[in-house]
Structure formats: C-alpha cells, structure tokens
Amino acid sequence: MKGFGKFREVIQDETQLNELFGEPSRLVQNKTIHHIDEHCRDYIAKAPFLVLSTANAEGNCDASPRGDAPGFVHVLDDRHLVIPERPGNKRMDSLRNILANPHVGLIFIIPTLQETLRINGQACIIRDQEILEKMAVNGKVPTVGIGVQVEECYVHCAKAFMRSGLWQPEKWPEKETVPNMAKVLAAHVNLPDVTVKDVSTGLQDSYTNRLY
C-alpha cells in the first residue's frame, strides 16, 4: 500500500473505510436537514461560540474560532445566517479563503452541552448595513459579516466532549501547567526585538481595548 510521508499504511478509498467501520445507522443516515428549523434556530440563539472551517482554491484548510454573547450569529431566515466579523489581527485567513472558495463548515457549541450543531453551506462577505447594524456591540458596527447560505444542518453526538472531559472542571489542568502563549508566540515570531514581555503586553492591550 502506498505510504504518505512517515505513514506506511494509508486508507485509499471508501470501500476500505466501509470494511473497517461498517455502514451508518438509519438514524445517522437520516439526521441531516437542509434548512434552519426551530431547533437549529434555538441552538444558534444560545451558542456563544463556533468554529468556522474554510479552504482556499487549492484546498488548503483553515479553522477559526468565533465567539461573542449568545445569539451573536444572526439568523435571517431558514436558509441564511450571518456571522459578524469582529476586529482581529488583519490576516483575514477565513475571508480570503471565502473569496477563493465559498464552501464553509460551522460547528456551534453551547457550554456544558455535549452535543454540537454542525452547519455546512456556501459563504460570502457582506456589507449590508441594515443587517450589520443589528450586530453592533458598544455602538460599534462590524465592517463586514460572513453570510452563509445553509445547505446542511445536523447534530453531532457527544462522544468527543465525553472523551475529553471538556465540561468537567475536575479534569481541567492546573493553571500553572498550561502553556504560556505569549512565550509560544514570541518563539514563533522569532524576531530579535520582540520579547515575551512585549507580546504579553500587546495581547493584553488587544484583549482589553480592541475586542470590538
């Protein structure tokens, strides 16, 4: 079997996958709907966090976390929703990808709830002021939003959250054991005039003064 870098045994087709795992149940086969029903709308209204997956024209992928107060994603109707684009680091990876390839995947998450809501569709970058003004925070209207035309909606089971213990505080790491992200970022930047202290100060300023 053809290798892939360090990997010597690589699955090559769906037949091999089916032989290993079998066929999905009737419930799984029928759980996908193609519009935002009242249940999806309720989930989105209570979700303060989502992960946005995009890819460029060459298929290179990116996943970006998006978070705000519950209900920050605006549902226009049963086929369309809008994600406000808040201030970031100006790399705009997701936006650039959407311009090249409109296909997106979303995972909505509600704290303590272990099932997630997945939505797939096609995205565009919008500047409709009457929509964006509804998503203003502290009087600041998003410059643009990500409009999504929904193609698939379905519930993802709780197993990943159960295995990880993500919502179980007794399984959380001690604060002093987690990575120092300012130190990590300074190492990755690797510029002689950028110190860990500089990065830490910059991050705190951004978090305090430029959330919106």
N, C-alpha and C positions, 0 to 999 in steps of 0.2 A: 504494500500500500504506500502511496506517495506520502512523503513526510512534509512538514511545514515548519521550517526553522528547527528548533530544538525538539519538536513534536514528531514522533515516528509513526503513531497510529492515529490517523485523522479520518473522521467520517466524511464520505464523499458525496452521498446522495440521501434522499428522503427514505428510500427503501431500507437502507441500513438503520436509520433512526427508528422507523416503524418496527423493525425486527427487534430492536433493543427495548423500546418503551411500549409498544402496542398502540392501539387506537384510542382516541379520547372518548369519554363517556358521552351519552346523548345530552346530558346537561351541559357539558362543556361545548359540544358542537352547536348547541342552540342558544348560548347565552349572549351572543353578540346582537345588539340592536344598532340601528343606523340613524338615530336621532337622539336628541336630548329630551328624555321623558321627565316626568315629575320626580322620579327617584334620582336621576342624574343631576337634575337641577338642584335638588335639595342637598346632595353631596357637595356639589360645587359651591353652593352658598355657605357651607360650613367648613370648607377647606382653606386653611391659611397657607398652604404650601403645595407646590407641584414641581415636577421635573419635566423640562422641555427637551425633547430629543430632536435633533436636526442632522442633516447631512449635506455636503456640498455636491457640486455637479459630478465629482469623481467618486462619490460615495463615502468620503471620509466623514466620520460621525463625530457628534458633539452632544453632550448632555449638560444642561444648565439648570440649576435650582432657581425657582422663583417663589417669593414669599411676601405676604402682606397680611393685613387684617382679614379674617374670614369673609368670604364673598368678594374678594378683590378682583376675581375674574368675572367679567360682565357677560351674562347670557342674553343675547339679543332675541333669539327665537329657538325653535327646536333643531336648527341646523347650524347656528352661528354663535360663536363666543369671542370675546376679546380679552387679551392679557395685556395689562398696562406695562409699558417699558419704562422702568424706573432708572434713575441715574446709576451708571456703572463705571467700569474702567475704560470705556470707549473702544475696546477691542471689537465689540459687536459681532462676536462669532455667530450667534444664532441668527441675527438679522442678515448678515452676509450670506449665510447658508440658505436662508429662506429665499433670498433673491435668486440664487442659483438653482434651488431645488425646493419646491413648496411643500413636500411631504413632511409631516411632523407627527411625533408621538408624545402624548402627555400622560403623566401619572399623577393623579391628585391624591393627597394624603391628609387625613384628619388625625391629629394627635390622639393617642390611646386606641383608635380604631385600627384593627389589624388588616382588614380588607381595604384594598385601594381601588380607585376608579381609573380605568385606562380609556383614553380617547385618542383616536387616530383621525387624521384628516389632512387638508391642504391649507396652507397659511399664506398670508400676505401682510405687508406692513401698511398700516392705515394712518391717515391723518384727519379723519372725520371729527371735527371739533365737538359736535353735539354728542358724540359717543365718549370722546376722551375727557370732556368736562365732567362727566358723571363719575370718573375715576380719580378726580383730583383729591389730594391729601394736603392738608395745611395750606390750602389755596393754590397748590402747585399742580398744574395740569400736565399729564405726560405729553412729551413732544410727539411721540408716536405710540401705537399699540400694535400688537400682533393679532390680526384677525384670523380665526380658524373656521373653515367650513368643515363641519363634522361628517365623517364617513362611518366610523365605528365607535361604539361605546360598550364597555363590558367590565364586570367586576373581576378583580384579580384576588385570588384566595389569600388567606392569612399566613401561609406556611413560612414565607421569608421573614415576617415580623416575629412569628413564634420562635423560629430557629435562632434569630439574632437576639431576642430578648430586648428589642429596641425600646419598648414602652415599659420595661420593668426596671425601676430605679436601682433595685438591689444588684442588677447586673451591669450597671454603668461603671466605667473606670473611675478611679480616684483622679481628682483634678490634676494633681502633680505628676501623673503618669502619662497624660495625653501630650501629643506633640506640641511644641512651641511653634505656631505657624508663622510668626514674624521671623523666627530663626530659619525656618524652612524656606520662606520666600526670599530672604536675603541671600541664602545659599544658592537658590535657583537663579536669582538676578545676577549674582556674581560680578558686581561692579566694585572697584576699589574704594569709591567714595560713598558707598551705600552700606550702612551698618544695621545691625539688628535693631538698635535703638531708633534709627531713622525710620525703618519700616514699621516698627511698633507705633511710633508717634503718628506716622502717616495713616495707618489703619484706623487708629482711634479717632483721628480728626475726621476721616471719611465716615466712620460709623456714627459719629456724634453730629456732624454738620451737613452731611450730603446723602442722607437716606432718601430724600425726596427732592 
